[in-house]
Structure formats: C-alpha cells, structure tokens
Amino acid sequence: MNEYSSAEHLRPVVFVDPEKCCNCHRCISVCPVKMCNNGSGDHVSVNHDLCIGCGTCIEACVHGARSGIDDTQDFFYDLKTGTSMVAIVAPAVAVNFAGRDLELNGWLKALGVKAVFDVGFGAELTTKSYVEELKRDDPPIMISQPCPALVSFIEIYNPNLIPYLAKADSPMAHTVECIRHFYPQYNDCKIAVISPCYAKRREFDENGRGDYNVTMKSLEDWIKSNGIDLSKYPRVPYENPLAERAVLYSTPGGLMRTAERFVPGISSVTRKIEGQPAVFEYLDGLDKLLSSGGKPHCKLVDCLNCEKGCNRGGGTPINDLPLDESEALVEQRAIDRRKEWKTAGRKPGYFALKKLERTVNAYWKPDIYNRQYQDRSEATRKFIRIPSEEELQQIYYSMEKHSKSDLYDCCACGYNGCKQMAIAIFNGLNRRENCHHYVQNLANQDHEKEIREAVNSITEAVRSGSEALKSNVHDLQEIRNMNTLTTEGIKELNKKIDGIWDIVGIINSVADQTKIIAFNAELEASSSGEAGKNFYIVATEIRRLSDTIIDSIKEIKSNIDEIQLASDRLILDSEKGTKQIDVSCENAKSLERGFGSIMATSQTSSSEDGIFASIQNIAQGIEEFSKNTAGLGAS
C-alpha cells in the first residue's frame, strides 16, 4: 500500500508550472469543481485533495503551464532494470493507436513485457458484475464507476451518492483481478496499465489494482521522441479472450449497449450521460432527489466525465480527430469482434451467444471484483468554508459590488457567478483584483479622476479666459467709441468739403468774368495805339492769371472729388468696422457666458456629458469669435 492509499490525501495528477502560468483563469473556467484552484497569487495552483483529476484544465491551458502526471518514466525505468511486468490496454487504443494496436503489443513485448491483456474483456466481466448486482440487490439506482474522475467527484463532493455507486470495480480493475486469479503464471509481475486517463492512477491507489498508469499520450510521445516505427513490430494478439461488444466501453453509452446483450431492454431504464457540465449537474440533482426521498426514473446510470468518452480522455494524444471518425473506429472494432464471435446481425446465433457467455463466466466469480469507496468530503469541510450572508456582503463591498445591479455574473473570473467568486475570495483562493467588475470600476474611478483634474485645469483656463474676455470687451468698446468719433469727424469733414465746392464755384465764376474783362481790355488797348500799350500788357497778364486760376480750380475740383470718394469709402468701412466690433462684442459676451456656464457645470456636476457639452459650446463660441475678429483685422 502506497502513501496515497489512505483517505487523507489524493495523489497529484496535474502539474502546474508557475513560470508558464499567467493566471488567466482559463483553467478555472473549465474546471467542474472550481475550488481546487487557487488563483490568489501570481499563478493558479491546485489543491490535489479537492481536484477530481479530470484533466480538462490541461487541454484548456494554451500556455503549456499544466500537464498530466503519470508513471511512464517509472514504467520504462523499472522495465529496463528487469522488473517483471504484464500490460493491460484500454479500449481507447482503437482510436489513439488506430491500425497499430496489435503492433503496439509487439513493441511492448519486445521491450520485455511478458504479456498484454485487453481491457475490453475486462469490460465484459464488468458488465456481468453490474447485471448480477442489479439482479441480486435490486438497488433503486446504480451509478457506473469506470470513470475515476466521477468517482472522485462523488467521494469528495457528493458522498451521499457513494452507496449508489456500483459495487463492482472498473474494467481495468476487472482485468487486473482476472490476471491475478486466472493467470497464475504472472503472479510475480507488476501490472502496467495503458490508459487514456490521468485520474486512473488514483483508482489504483484506492483499489490496490494496477502498478503503473502509462497514459497513451505519454506513450505516443515516447514513441515519437525515440523514433520508433510500430509497423516494424509483429502483430501480437492479446493474452486473454477477445471482447465482443464491450470494446464499445470507451464510447459514451458503451456500457449500456453491452448490458443490452445480457439484459435485453435495459437501455430503456438506463441514463446515458457524459460531458461537462451536464454529468456534474445531473449527479448534483440526483443527490438532492435521493436525499429528499425522491425516486429516480432510471435503474442504471452510464456516465463519463469526458464528452467524447475515453477515446478523448485527458491522457490521449488524439485531439483533432472528428467525432464521427473516432467513433467509427470503435464501431468497426466492435463489428469485427462480433464477426469473430459469430454474434453479428440482428439475431445473433444461440450457440455463439452461449459460447460467449460460457467464456465470460469462466473468468467471473462472485465478490472477487468488488471494491470499496472512501468518503473524502472532509477535504471540502477542511478547505472550503461557506460565508454567512453578512460575510458575503462584506466580500461584495470589497469588490465594489454595492447593489444587485453590480452582480454581473459575467463569469470572466472563471467562476460560475459572482457568489462563487466571492466564496473563493473568502477562502483565500482568489482576490478581488481578478474580478472584471472591480477592475473596471477602478479604471472608471481613475478615468473620472483624470477627467476631474482635466476639468479643473479647464476651469482655471476658462477663468483666465473669462477675465481676458472682459478686458477684450472693454477694449473693443473703446475701439468702437473711437471709431464712432472718427466716423463723425469724417462726416463733418465731408460737410466742410461740400462748403468748399461753393467757394470754388465763386472763384471759378470770378475767374471767368476776369478773363472776359481782360480780353475786352486787350481789345481796347490794341486800338489805342502807343497810349494803350502798357494797359494792354496789364490786361494780357490778367487774362493769363485768370487762365491759371481756372486750371488750378479744375485740379482742386479733381482732388476734392478724390477726397470725397475716399471719405465716403472711409465712412462705409468705418461703419462696417463698427458693426463687426458690435458683433465681436456680442460674441465675446456670449463666450464669457459660456465660460461661466462650464465653470458652474464643473463645480456642480460630475457628468462627463455635461462638461463636454459645455466645452463644445465654448469651442464653437471661440470659433465664431475668431472668425469675426479676423474679419475686423482685415478691414
């Protein structure tokens, strides 16, 4: 008996590499029992006394942080050092070593294994044991137990179901016990089990049957890494009789279909269920039903942890084969076996069935295949404490969950809901920082803090801007007043220019008259001879002066016209500028009011939308103000 045979501890079957684990909780999300995982640190560790060994987390881990633990290394070492051994091979070999199963036997024997046995025949014996128990004890319900993960689940989490587990052991245990009782030549041999499941090691610890759990995955890895070509080895048959349809045991419903041969019609009272979470929900519900005095609606429960059966168990190398293809391999094997037994067809031959029955009976004896189970529920009481409602609320508050609306049950943490996560935190198996809601809340608080700091900066800038705007409005009003005075002055100048036109007209008229008088004086002087010569010179000079005055007046009139046009334009531009200044003043006042609004909003509201709306209003006001002030500068 080894150190793990007691009820106190379970053998580890899952290894966690802390260096590779990133604490992503993917393993927790697929784990059917959750609380065996501890995600409170920088990696997710495993409490092996609460782990059922299903291996689901191994396949789910995309970081390679989890791997299965088996006895492959010990098997090869002991075999090499001369330990006498026989091997038994699970029915899942039909899928995982398709077309190479008998060559696998040849290779094992070449390594020194003395004989290889088919667990499929052990499944025939198991079915016989189940049928005999049903007939003898007529239990209200019998739960099949070939799946060690489900046995551990019942022993740890649903001990009330232990009395309903089949008293007969698994097909592997039947095969081992068959060797011990009916093949005495191998009594000194240890038994290596070629299995599809890491949890099988625990079964051997508990029932004392089986010495090495060599998973098919580890075996295939060994074969590949050592460059072994199985096709070069002879096809060696199994030592024990061939199984008939019990080779179907590795496929969901295989037990039920085999039992149908023993008890026609048993399928109608059999519950076939497999896969997570369905099988665990069913077993939990069955526990509640039986504990409350209810009556189940089936007689036999054919159950497996793995949805695709043992063909895709946690310890198998095949993970990408389509379901139809893998099950077709098993079905074909069953067809071939039935042909060999001559039991194929809808109505198997009477003598063929009798021969099969005699063969099974020859290797079956009452009570030699039975086993006992252990109530391991103490582990749950030891490691998992359920918080009171008050304690639960305190955990919720620490997770920033203050109302029902905060209980998202998003399962992002890997648990089935906020309550389960809170229970894990309560038991030190996780921390609030792994809660999506909590992290989001912290992020929102940090975001709000950043916004508030930004708003405070904006408010200060707005306050400064408001003061600057007040000054600008005052300056604009001063400019407007000066512009108005200038416009009035130009208009007054225009009036005076209009007065100049009258004076220019008078001068022009006088010049014209003077020119005429001077012309007439020239005529009179020219007719007066020597006496009028001097007068003629004066009259000529006066006429020339009149012409000069007339020409100057024309130039003055032209200049006055230009001055008047410029003055008119100046008045128009000045009036336009005054209007633009008025608009700018209004925009500045509007902007000042907007600044006041955002200051009030930032002081009274924590709403981002309200603050942003006010900022947008100010931005629009600044844009309008800029346009108008730009137009003012251009004019």
Secondary structure, 3 states (H helix, E strand, C coil): CCCCCCCCCCCCCEEECCCCCCCCCHHHHHCCCCCCEECCCCCCEECCCCCCCCCHHHHHCCCCCEEECCCHHHHHHHHHCCCCEEEEECCCHHHHCCCCHHHHHHHHHHHCCCCEEEHHHHHHHHHHHHHHHHHHHCCCCEECCCCHHHHHHHHHHCHHHHHHECCECCHHHHHHHHHHHHCHHHCCCEEEEEECCCCHHHHHHHHCCCCEEEEHHHHHHHHHHCCCCHHHCCCCCCCCCCCCHHHHHHCCCHHHHHHHHHCCCHHHHEEEEECCCHHHHHHHHHHHHHHCCCCCCCCEEEEECCCCHHHHCCCCCCCCCCHHHHHHHHHHHHHHHHHHHCCCCCCCCHHHHHHHHHHHHHCCCCCCCECCCCCCCHHHHHHCCCCCHHHHHHHHHHCCCCCHHHCCCCCCCCCCCHHHHHHHHHCCCCCHHHCHHHHHHHHHHHHHHHHHHHHHHHHHHHHHHHHHHHHHHHHHHHHHHHHHHHHHHHHHHHHHHHHHHHHHHHHHHHHHHHHHHHHHHHHHHHHCHHHHHHHHHHHHHHHHHHHHHHHHHHHHHHHHHHHHHHHHHHHHHHHHHHHHHHHHHHHHHHHHHHHHHHHHHHHHCCCHHHHHHHHHHHHHHHHHHHHHHHHHHHC
